[in-house]
Amino acid sequence: MQRQLRWPGRNEAGQIDWVEQQFRSMGRGDSRDLAIALIAAYQGISLLTNTFRDPDLMTGEGHRLER
């Protein structure tokens, strides 16, 4: 199953803010950097998944990011 980083009513900047808050709540001092890296990773793999028409790319990246 593919995961989506989409929240109703949130644009990309709102997504970064939301993810930053999640990292901050875990006590991370680098929460903004982590949020940008996470959103960038998913945006990039989404582009590659669509370009190569290979949903396994998204699945693999999702598993990598969970570690």
mmCIF file of the N, C-alpha and C atoms, coordinates in Angstrom:
data_MODEL
# 
_entry.id   MODEL 
# 
loop_
_atom_site.group_PDB 
_atom_site.id 
_atom_site.type_symbol 
_atom_site.label_atom_id 
_atom_site.label_alt_id 
_atom_site.label_comp_id 
_atom_site.label_asym_id 
_atom_site.label_entity_id 
_atom_site.label_seq_id 
_atom_site.pdbx_PDB_ins_code 
_atom_site.Cartn_x 
_atom_site.Cartn_y 
_atom_site.Cartn_z 
_atom_site.occupancy 
_atom_site.B_iso_or_equiv 
_atom_site.pdbx_formal_charge 
_atom_site.auth_seq_id 
_atom_site.auth_comp_id 
_atom_site.auth_asym_id 
_atom_site.auth_atom_id 
_atom_site.pdbx_PDB_model_num 
ATOM 1   N N  . MET A 1 1  ? 0.840  -1.170 0.000   1.00 0.00 ? 1  MET A N  1 
ATOM 2   C CA . MET A 1 1  ? 0.000  0.000  0.000   1.00 0.00 ? 1  MET A CA 1 
ATOM 3   C C  . MET A 1 1  ? 0.896  1.249  0.000   1.00 0.00 ? 1  MET A C  1 
ATOM 4   N N  . GLN A 1 2  ? 0.549  2.203  -0.797  1.00 0.00 ? 2  GLN A N  1 
ATOM 5   C CA . GLN A 1 2  ? 1.317  3.438  -0.839  1.00 0.00 ? 2  GLN A CA 1 
ATOM 6   C C  . GLN A 1 2  ? 0.833  4.382  0.248   1.00 0.00 ? 2  GLN A C  1 
ATOM 7   N N  . ARG A 1 3  ? 1.770  5.128  0.800   1.00 0.00 ? 3  ARG A N  1 
ATOM 8   C CA . ARG A 1 3  ? 1.418  6.123  1.810   1.00 0.00 ? 3  ARG A CA 1 
ATOM 9   C C  . ARG A 1 3  ? 1.410  7.477  1.148   1.00 0.00 ? 3  ARG A C  1 
ATOM 10  N N  . GLN A 1 4  ? 0.547  8.308  1.599   1.00 0.00 ? 4  GLN A N  1 
ATOM 11  C CA . GLN A 1 4  ? 0.440  9.656  1.056   1.00 0.00 ? 4  GLN A CA 1 
ATOM 12  C C  . GLN A 1 4  ? 0.759  10.664 2.140   1.00 0.00 ? 4  GLN A C  1 
ATOM 13  N N  . LEU A 1 5  ? 1.565  11.656 1.816   1.00 0.00 ? 5  LEU A N  1 
ATOM 14  C CA . LEU A 1 5  ? 1.815  12.756 2.736   1.00 0.00 ? 5  LEU A CA 1 
ATOM 15  C C  . LEU A 1 5  ? 0.943  13.928 2.315   1.00 0.00 ? 5  LEU A C  1 
ATOM 16  N N  . ARG A 1 6  ? -0.334 13.722 2.393   1.00 0.00 ? 6  ARG A N  1 
ATOM 17  C CA . ARG A 1 6  ? -1.281 14.773 2.033   1.00 0.00 ? 6  ARG A CA 1 
ATOM 18  C C  . ARG A 1 6  ? -2.277 14.928 3.162   1.00 0.00 ? 6  ARG A C  1 
ATOM 19  N N  . TRP A 1 7  ? -2.509 16.154 3.518   1.00 0.00 ? 7  TRP A N  1 
ATOM 20  C CA . TRP A 1 7  ? -3.488 16.452 4.541   1.00 0.00 ? 7  TRP A CA 1 
ATOM 21  C C  . TRP A 1 7  ? -4.474 17.431 3.946   1.00 0.00 ? 7  TRP A C  1 
ATOM 22  N N  . PRO A 1 8  ? -5.757 17.213 4.152   1.00 0.00 ? 8  PRO A N  1 
ATOM 23  C CA . PRO A 1 8  ? -6.754 18.129 3.591   1.00 0.00 ? 8  PRO A CA 1 
ATOM 24  C C  . PRO A 1 8  ? -6.493 19.563 4.014   1.00 0.00 ? 8  PRO A C  1 
ATOM 25  N N  . GLY A 1 9  ? -6.512 20.464 3.046   1.00 0.00 ? 9  GLY A N  1 
ATOM 26  C CA . GLY A 1 9  ? -6.381 21.881 3.342   1.00 0.00 ? 9  GLY A CA 1 
ATOM 27  C C  . GLY A 1 9  ? -4.964 22.337 3.622   1.00 0.00 ? 9  GLY A C  1 
ATOM 28  N N  . ARG A 1 10 ? -3.981 21.502 3.395   1.00 0.00 ? 10 ARG A N  1 
ATOM 29  C CA . ARG A 1 10 ? -2.585 21.892 3.650   1.00 0.00 ? 10 ARG A CA 1 
ATOM 30  C C  . ARG A 1 10 ? -1.826 21.930 2.331   1.00 0.00 ? 10 ARG A C  1 
ATOM 31  N N  . ASN A 1 11 ? -1.146 23.037 2.100   1.00 0.00 ? 11 ASN A N  1 
ATOM 32  C CA . ASN A 1 11 ? -0.245 23.103 0.964   1.00 0.00 ? 11 ASN A CA 1 
ATOM 33  C C  . ASN A 1 11 ? 1.119  22.572 1.404   1.00 0.00 ? 11 ASN A C  1 
ATOM 34  N N  . GLU A 1 12 ? 2.101  22.624 0.512   1.00 0.00 ? 12 GLU A N  1 
ATOM 35  C CA . GLU A 1 12 ? 3.411  22.067 0.855   1.00 0.00 ? 12 GLU A CA 1 
ATOM 36  C C  . GLU A 1 12 ? 4.020  22.756 2.076   1.00 0.00 ? 12 GLU A C  1 
ATOM 37  N N  . ALA A 1 13 ? 3.899  24.074 2.171   1.00 0.00 ? 13 ALA A N  1 
ATOM 38  C CA . ALA A 1 13 ? 4.451  24.787 3.331   1.00 0.00 ? 13 ALA A CA 1 
ATOM 39  C C  . ALA A 1 13 ? 3.752  24.334 4.611   1.00 0.00 ? 13 ALA A C  1 
ATOM 40  N N  . GLY A 1 14 ? 2.458  24.131 4.546   1.00 0.00 ? 14 GLY A N  1 
ATOM 41  C CA . GLY A 1 14 ? 1.714  23.642 5.703   1.00 0.00 ? 14 GLY A CA 1 
ATOM 42  C C  . GLY A 1 14 ? 2.130  22.233 6.087   1.00 0.00 ? 14 GLY A C  1 
ATOM 43  N N  . GLN A 1 15 ? 2.445  21.416 5.099   1.00 0.00 ? 15 GLN A N  1 
ATOM 44  C CA . GLN A 1 15 ? 2.918  20.062 5.376   1.00 0.00 ? 15 GLN A CA 1 
ATOM 45  C C  . GLN A 1 15 ? 4.254  20.105 6.105   1.00 0.00 ? 15 GLN A C  1 
ATOM 46  N N  . ILE A 1 16 ? 5.159  20.958 5.632   1.00 0.00 ? 16 ILE A N  1 
ATOM 47  C CA . ILE A 1 16 ? 6.457  21.074 6.291   1.00 0.00 ? 16 ILE A CA 1 
ATOM 48  C C  . ILE A 1 16 ? 6.278  21.523 7.731   1.00 0.00 ? 16 ILE A C  1 
ATOM 49  N N  . ASP A 1 17 ? 5.411  22.500 7.950   1.00 0.00 ? 17 ASP A N  1 
ATOM 50  C CA . ASP A 1 17 ? 5.158  22.980 9.319   1.00 0.00 ? 17 ASP A CA 1 
ATOM 51  C C  . ASP A 1 17 ? 4.619  21.862 10.201  1.00 0.00 ? 17 ASP A C  1 
ATOM 52  N N  . TRP A 1 18 ? 3.681  21.076 9.662   1.00 0.00 ? 18 TRP A N  1 
ATOM 53  C CA . TRP A 1 18 ? 3.081  19.992 10.437  1.00 0.00 ? 18 TRP A CA 1 
ATOM 54  C C  . TRP A 1 18 ? 4.123  18.937 10.783  1.00 0.00 ? 18 TRP A C  1 
ATOM 55  N N  . VAL A 1 19 ? 4.921  18.540 9.800   1.00 0.00 ? 19 VAL A N  1 
ATOM 56  C CA . VAL A 1 19 ? 5.957  17.530 10.042  1.00 0.00 ? 19 VAL A CA 1 
ATOM 57  C C  . VAL A 1 19 ? 6.990  18.071 11.031  1.00 0.00 ? 19 VAL A C  1 
ATOM 58  N N  . GLU A 1 20 ? 7.348  19.341 10.903  1.00 0.00 ? 20 GLU A N  1 
ATOM 59  C CA . GLU A 1 20 ? 8.279  19.958 11.841  1.00 0.00 ? 20 GLU A CA 1 
ATOM 60  C C  . GLU A 1 20 ? 7.747  19.860 13.272  1.00 0.00 ? 20 GLU A C  1 
ATOM 61  N N  . GLN A 1 21 ? 6.471  20.121 13.455  1.00 0.00 ? 21 GLN A N  1 
ATOM 62  C CA . GLN A 1 21 ? 5.866  20.026 14.789  1.00 0.00 ? 21 GLN A CA 1 
ATOM 63  C C  . GLN A 1 21 ? 5.954  18.604 15.332  1.00 0.00 ? 21 GLN A C  1 
ATOM 64  N N  . GLN A 1 22 ? 5.791  17.620 14.457  1.00 0.00 ? 22 GLN A N  1 
ATOM 65  C CA . GLN A 1 22 ? 5.870  16.225 14.899  1.00 0.00 ? 22 GLN A CA 1 
ATOM 66  C C  . GLN A 1 22 ? 7.280  15.899 15.382  1.00 0.00 ? 22 GLN A C  1 
ATOM 67  N N  . PHE A 1 23 ? 8.287  16.328 14.626  1.00 0.00 ? 23 PHE A N  1 
ATOM 68  C CA . PHE A 1 23 ? 9.672  16.091 15.050  1.00 0.00 ? 23 PHE A CA 1 
ATOM 69  C C  . PHE A 1 23 ? 9.995  16.860 16.324  1.00 0.00 ? 23 PHE A C  1 
ATOM 70  N N  . ARG A 1 24 ? 9.490  18.089 16.420  1.00 0.00 ? 24 ARG A N  1 
ATOM 71  C CA . ARG A 1 24 ? 9.727  18.893 17.623  1.00 0.00 ? 24 ARG A CA 1 
ATOM 72  C C  . ARG A 1 24 ? 9.112  18.210 18.842  1.00 0.00 ? 24 ARG A C  1 
ATOM 73  N N  . SER A 1 25 ? 7.927  17.624 18.676  1.00 0.00 ? 25 SER A N  1 
ATOM 74  C CA . SER A 1 25 ? 7.272  16.943 19.800  1.00 0.00 ? 25 SER A CA 1 
ATOM 75  C C  . SER A 1 25 ? 8.055  15.709 20.254  1.00 0.00 ? 25 SER A C  1 
ATOM 76  N N  . MET A 1 26 ? 8.938  15.211 19.388  1.00 0.00 ? 26 MET A N  1 
ATOM 77  C CA . MET A 1 26 ? 9.809  14.095 19.752  1.00 0.00 ? 26 MET A CA 1 
ATOM 78  C C  . MET A 1 26 ? 11.122 14.587 20.349  1.00 0.00 ? 26 MET A C  1 
ATOM 79  N N  . GLY A 1 27 ? 11.222 15.919 20.530  1.00 0.00 ? 27 GLY A N  1 
ATOM 80  C CA . GLY A 1 27 ? 12.403 16.476 21.163  1.00 0.00 ? 27 GLY A CA 1 
ATOM 81  C C  . GLY A 1 27 ? 13.573 16.720 20.238  1.00 0.00 ? 27 GLY A C  1 
ATOM 82  N N  . ARG A 1 28 ? 13.324 16.742 18.942  1.00 0.00 ? 28 ARG A N  1 
ATOM 83  C CA . ARG A 1 28 ? 14.411 16.947 17.996  1.00 0.00 ? 28 ARG A CA 1 
ATOM 84  C C  . ARG A 1 28 ? 14.696 18.434 17.829  1.00 0.00 ? 28 ARG A C  1 
ATOM 85  N N  . GLY A 1 29 ? 15.945 18.819 18.022  1.00 0.00 ? 29 GLY A N  1 
ATOM 86  C CA . GLY A 1 29 ? 16.353 20.204 17.850  1.00 0.00 ? 29 GLY A CA 1 
ATOM 87  C C  . GLY A 1 29 ? 16.506 20.598 16.395  1.00 0.00 ? 29 GLY A C  1 
ATOM 88  N N  . ASP A 1 30 ? 16.620 19.611 15.529  1.00 0.00 ? 30 ASP A N  1 
ATOM 89  C CA . ASP A 1 30 ? 16.778 19.859 14.100  1.00 0.00 ? 30 ASP A CA 1 
ATOM 90  C C  . ASP A 1 30 ? 15.483 19.558 13.341  1.00 0.00 ? 30 ASP A C  1 
ATOM 91  N N  . SER A 1 31 ? 14.356 19.840 13.999  1.00 0.00 ? 31 SER A N  1 
ATOM 92  C CA . SER A 1 31 ? 13.047 19.454 13.469  1.00 0.00 ? 31 SER A CA 1 
ATOM 93  C C  . SER A 1 31 ? 12.745 20.064 12.100  1.00 0.00 ? 31 SER A C  1 
ATOM 94  N N  . ARG A 1 32 ? 13.132 21.320 11.868  1.00 0.00 ? 32 ARG A N  1 
ATOM 95  C CA . ARG A 1 32 ? 12.850 21.948 10.570  1.00 0.00 ? 32 ARG A CA 1 
ATOM 96  C C  . ARG A 1 32 ? 13.636 21.250 9.458   1.00 0.00 ? 32 ARG A C  1 
ATOM 97  N N  . ASP A 1 33 ? 14.914 20.985 9.705   1.00 0.00 ? 33 ASP A N  1 
ATOM 98  C CA . ASP A 1 33 ? 15.733 20.301 8.706   1.00 0.00 ? 33 ASP A CA 1 
ATOM 99  C C  . ASP A 1 33 ? 15.195 18.907 8.403   1.00 0.00 ? 33 ASP A C  1 
ATOM 100 N N  . LEU A 1 34 ? 14.798 18.190 9.443   1.00 0.00 ? 34 LEU A N  1 
ATOM 101 C CA . LEU A 1 34 ? 14.244 16.849 9.248   1.00 0.00 ? 34 LEU A CA 1 
ATOM 102 C C  . LEU A 1 34 ? 12.937 16.892 8.469   1.00 0.00 ? 34 LEU A C  1 
ATOM 103 N N  . ALA A 1 35 ? 12.105 17.872 8.759   1.00 0.00 ? 35 ALA A N  1 
ATOM 104 C CA . ALA A 1 35 ? 10.829 18.011 8.058   1.00 0.00 ? 35 ALA A CA 1 
ATOM 105 C C  . ALA A 1 35 ? 11.058 18.258 6.568   1.00 0.00 ? 35 ALA A C  1 
ATOM 106 N N  . ILE A 1 36 ? 11.974 19.154 6.252   1.00 0.00 ? 36 ILE A N  1 
ATOM 107 C CA . ILE A 1 36 ? 12.264 19.451 4.847   1.00 0.00 ? 36 ILE A CA 1 
ATOM 108 C C  . ILE A 1 36 ? 12.831 18.218 4.152   1.00 0.00 ? 36 ILE A C  1 
ATOM 109 N N  . ALA A 1 37 ? 13.736 17.503 4.831   1.00 0.00 ? 37 ALA A N  1 
ATOM 110 C CA . ALA A 1 37 ? 14.322 16.302 4.238   1.00 0.00 ? 37 ALA A CA 1 
ATOM 111 C C  . ALA A 1 37 ? 13.265 15.230 3.982   1.00 0.00 ? 37 ALA A C  1 
ATOM 112 N N  . LEU A 1 38 ? 12.335 15.054 4.916   1.00 0.00 ? 38 LEU A N  1 
ATOM 113 C CA . LEU A 1 38 ? 11.289 14.046 4.748   1.00 0.00 ? 38 LEU A CA 1 
ATOM 114 C C  . LEU A 1 38 ? 10.365 14.396 3.592   1.00 0.00 ? 38 LEU A C  1 
ATOM 115 N N  . ILE A 1 39 ? 9.890  15.627 3.554   1.00 0.00 ? 39 ILE A N  1 
ATOM 116 C CA . ILE A 1 39 ? 9.000  16.043 2.467   1.00 0.00 ? 39 ILE A CA 1 
ATOM 117 C C  . ILE A 1 39 ? 9.735  15.963 1.124   1.00 0.00 ? 39 ILE A C  1 
ATOM 118 N N  . ALA A 1 40 ? 10.998 16.392 1.095   1.00 0.00 ? 40 ALA A N  1 
ATOM 119 C CA . ALA A 1 40 ? 11.781 16.333 -0.143  1.00 0.00 ? 40 ALA A CA 1 
ATOM 120 C C  . ALA A 1 40 ? 11.953 14.893 -0.625  1.00 0.00 ? 40 ALA A C  1 
ATOM 121 N N  . ALA A 1 41 ? 12.201 13.978 0.308   1.00 0.00 ? 41 ALA A N  1 
ATOM 122 C CA . ALA A 1 41 ? 12.367 12.573 -0.059  1.00 0.00 ? 41 ALA A CA 1 
ATOM 123 C C  . ALA A 1 41 ? 11.089 12.029 -0.690  1.00 0.00 ? 41 ALA A C  1 
ATOM 124 N N  . TYR A 1 42 ? 9.952  12.327 -0.074  1.00 0.00 ? 42 TYR A N  1 
ATOM 125 C CA . TYR A 1 42 ? 8.691  11.830 -0.625  1.00 0.00 ? 42 TYR A CA 1 
ATOM 126 C C  . TYR A 1 42 ? 8.322  12.508 -1.941  1.00 0.00 ? 42 TYR A C  1 
ATOM 127 N N  . GLN A 1 43 ? 8.602  13.792 -2.071  1.00 0.00 ? 43 GLN A N  1 
ATOM 128 C CA . GLN A 1 43 ? 8.331  14.478 -3.337  1.00 0.00 ? 43 GLN A CA 1 
ATOM 129 C C  . GLN A 1 43 ? 9.196  13.887 -4.450  1.00 0.00 ? 43 GLN A C  1 
ATOM 130 N N  . GLY A 1 44 ? 10.473 13.663 -4.131  1.00 0.00 ? 44 GLY A N  1 
ATOM 131 C CA . GLY A 1 44 ? 11.388 13.106 -5.128  1.00 0.00 ? 44 GLY A CA 1 
ATOM 132 C C  . GLY A 1 44 ? 11.011 11.706 -5.556  1.00 0.00 ? 44 GLY A C  1 
ATOM 133 N N  . ILE A 1 45 ? 10.695 10.851 -4.596  1.00 0.00 ? 45 ILE A N  1 
ATOM 134 C CA . ILE A 1 45 ? 10.345 9.477  -4.954  1.00 0.00 ? 45 ILE A CA 1 
ATOM 135 C C  . ILE A 1 45 ? 9.000  9.434  -5.664  1.00 0.00 ? 45 ILE A C  1 
ATOM 136 N N  . SER A 1 46 ? 8.124  10.361 -5.350  1.00 0.00 ? 46 SER A N  1 
ATOM 137 C CA . SER A 1 46 ? 6.849  10.440 -6.069  1.00 0.00 ? 46 SER A CA 1 
ATOM 138 C C  . SER A 1 46 ? 7.086  10.753 -7.541  1.00 0.00 ? 46 SER A C  1 
ATOM 139 N N  . LEU A 1 47 ? 7.970  11.689 -7.802  1.00 0.00 ? 47 LEU A N  1 
ATOM 140 C CA . LEU A 1 47 ? 8.308  12.035 -9.185  1.00 0.00 ? 47 LEU A CA 1 
ATOM 141 C C  . LEU A 1 47 ? 8.904  10.831 -9.915  1.00 0.00 ? 47 LEU A C  1 
ATOM 142 N N  . LEU A 1 48 ? 9.846  10.150 -9.282  1.00 0.00 ? 48 LEU A N  1 
ATOM 143 C CA . LEU A 1 48 ? 10.463 8.984  -9.919  1.00 0.00 ? 48 LEU A CA 1 
ATOM 144 C C  . LEU A 1 48 ? 9.464  7.851  -10.120 1.00 0.00 ? 48 LEU A C  1 
ATOM 145 N N  . THR A 1 49 ? 8.606  7.627  -9.124  1.00 0.00 ? 49 THR A N  1 
ATOM 146 C CA . THR A 1 49 ? 7.590  6.577  -9.236  1.00 0.00 ? 49 THR A CA 1 
ATOM 147 C C  . THR A 1 49 ? 6.696  6.826  -10.443 1.00 0.00 ? 49 THR A C  1 
ATOM 148 N N  . ASN A 1 50 ? 6.274  8.075  -10.610 1.00 0.00 ? 50 ASN A N  1 
ATOM 149 C CA . ASN A 1 50 ? 5.411  8.406  -11.751 1.00 0.00 ? 50 ASN A CA 1 
ATOM 150 C C  . ASN A 1 50 ? 6.176  8.369  -13.064 1.00 0.00 ? 50 ASN A C  1 
ATOM 151 N N  . THR A 1 51 ? 7.400  8.853  -13.075 1.00 0.00 ? 51 THR A N  1 
ATOM 152 C CA . THR A 1 51 ? 8.195  8.874  -14.299 1.00 0.00 ? 51 THR A CA 1 
ATOM 153 C C  . THR A 1 51 ? 8.457  7.465  -14.815 1.00 0.00 ? 51 THR A C  1 
ATOM 154 N N  . PHE A 1 52 ? 8.850  6.578  -13.923 1.00 0.00 ? 52 PHE A N  1 
ATOM 155 C CA . PHE A 1 52 ? 9.190  5.213  -14.318 1.00 0.00 ? 52 PHE A CA 1 
ATOM 156 C C  . PHE A 1 52 ? 8.016  4.246  -14.215 1.00 0.00 ? 52 PHE A C  1 
ATOM 157 N N  . ARG A 1 53 ? 6.875  4.759  -13.767 1.00 0.00 ? 53 ARG A N  1 
ATOM 158 C CA . ARG A 1 53 ? 5.667  3.937  -13.620 1.00 0.00 ? 53 ARG A CA 1 
ATOM 159 C C  . ARG A 1 53 ? 5.963  2.662  -12.820 1.00 0.00 ? 53 ARG A C  1 
ATOM 160 N N  . ASP A 1 54 ? 6.627  2.881  -11.690 1.00 0.00 ? 54 ASP A N  1 
ATOM 161 C CA . ASP A 1 54 ? 7.058  1.763  -10.863 1.00 0.00 ? 54 ASP A CA 1 
ATOM 162 C C  . ASP A 1 54 ? 6.705  2.030  -9.398  1.00 0.00 ? 54 ASP A C  1 
ATOM 163 N N  . PRO A 1 55 ? 5.535  1.569  -8.949  1.00 0.00 ? 55 PRO A N  1 
ATOM 164 C CA . PRO A 1 55 ? 5.110  1.818  -7.573  1.00 0.00 ? 55 PRO A CA 1 
ATOM 165 C C  . PRO A 1 55 ? 6.020  1.190  -6.526  1.00 0.00 ? 55 PRO A C  1 
ATOM 166 N N  . ASP A 1 56 ? 6.825  0.208  -6.922  1.00 0.00 ? 56 ASP A N  1 
ATOM 167 C CA . ASP A 1 56 ? 7.751  -0.398 -5.965  1.00 0.00 ? 56 ASP A CA 1 
ATOM 168 C C  . ASP A 1 56 ? 8.799  0.605  -5.479  1.00 0.00 ? 56 ASP A C  1 
ATOM 169 N N  . LEU A 1 57 ? 9.088  1.620  -6.288  1.00 0.00 ? 57 LEU A N  1 
ATOM 170 C CA . LEU A 1 57 ? 10.019 2.656  -5.853  1.00 0.00 ? 57 LEU A CA 1 
ATOM 171 C C  . LEU A 1 57 ? 9.476  3.376  -4.617  1.00 0.00 ? 57 LEU A C  1 
ATOM 172 N N  . MET A 1 58 ? 8.199  3.714  -4.633  1.00 0.00 ? 58 MET A N  1 
ATOM 173 C CA . MET A 1 58 ? 7.574  4.400  -3.500  1.00 0.00 ? 58 MET A CA 1 
ATOM 174 C C  . MET A 1 58 ? 7.563  3.499  -2.270  1.00 0.00 ? 58 MET A C  1 
ATOM 175 N N  . THR A 1 59 ? 7.235  2.246  -2.473  1.00 0.00 ? 59 THR A N  1 
ATOM 176 C CA . THR A 1 59 ? 7.203  1.292  -1.366  1.00 0.00 ? 59 THR A CA 1 
ATOM 177 C C  . THR A 1 59 ? 8.582  1.155  -0.735  1.00 0.00 ? 59 THR A C  1 
ATOM 178 N N  . GLY A 1 60 ? 9.590  1.012  -1.561  1.00 0.00 ? 60 GLY A N  1 
ATOM 179 C CA . GLY A 1 60 ? 10.947 0.866  -1.052  1.00 0.00 ? 60 GLY A CA 1 
ATOM 180 C C  . GLY A 1 60 ? 11.417 2.089  -0.288  1.00 0.00 ? 60 GLY A C  1 
ATOM 181 N N  . GLU A 1 61 ? 11.107 3.277  -0.800  1.00 0.00 ? 61 GLU A N  1 
ATOM 182 C CA . GLU A 1 61 ? 11.503 4.510  -0.111  1.00 0.00 ? 61 GLU A CA 1 
ATOM 183 C C  . GLU A 1 61 ? 10.757 4.662  1.212   1.00 0.00 ? 61 GLU A C  1 
ATOM 184 N N  . GLY A 1 62 ? 9.501  4.291  1.223   1.00 0.00 ? 62 GLY A N  1 
ATOM 185 C CA . GLY A 1 62 ? 8.731  4.331  2.463   1.00 0.00 ? 62 GLY A CA 1 
ATOM 186 C C  . GLY A 1 62 ? 9.355  3.446  3.536   1.00 0.00 ? 62 GLY A C  1 
ATOM 187 N N  . HIS A 1 63 ? 9.775  2.253  3.137   1.00 0.00 ? 63 HIS A N  1 
ATOM 188 C CA . HIS A 1 63 ? 10.420 1.339  4.086   1.00 0.00 ? 63 HIS A CA 1 
ATOM 189 C C  . HIS A 1 63 ? 11.756 1.902  4.555   1.00 0.00 ? 63 HIS A C  1 
ATOM 190 N N  . ARG A 1 64 ? 12.509 2.514  3.647   1.00 0.00 ? 64 ARG A N  1 
ATOM 191 C CA . ARG A 1 64 ? 13.796 3.090  4.019   1.00 0.00 ? 64 ARG A CA 1 
ATOM 192 C C  . ARG A 1 64 ? 13.611 4.211  5.037   1.00 0.00 ? 64 ARG A C  1 
ATOM 193 N N  . LEU A 1 65 ? 12.623 5.049  4.810   1.00 0.00 ? 65 LEU A N  1 
ATOM 194 C CA . LEU A 1 65 ? 12.388 6.195  5.694   1.00 0.00 ? 65 LEU A CA 1 
ATOM 195 C C  . LEU A 1 65 ? 11.858 5.760  7.064   1.00 0.00 ? 65 LEU A C  1 
ATOM 196 N N  . GLU A 1 66 ? 11.223 4.617  7.129   1.00 0.00 ? 66 GLU A N  1 
ATOM 197 C CA . GLU A 1 66 ? 10.724 4.112  8.423   1.00 0.00 ? 66 GLU A CA 1 
ATOM 198 C C  . GLU A 1 66 ? 11.866 3.704  9.343   1.00 0.00 ? 66 GLU A C  1 
ATOM 199 N N  . ARG A 1 67 ? 13.006 3.371  8.760   1.00 0.00 ? 67 ARG A N  1 
ATOM 200 C CA . ARG A 1 67 ? 14.148 2.941  9.594   1.00 0.00 ? 67 ARG A CA 1 
ATOM 201 C C  . ARG A 1 67 ? 14.724 4.090  10.256  1.00 0.00 ? 67 ARG A C  1 
# 
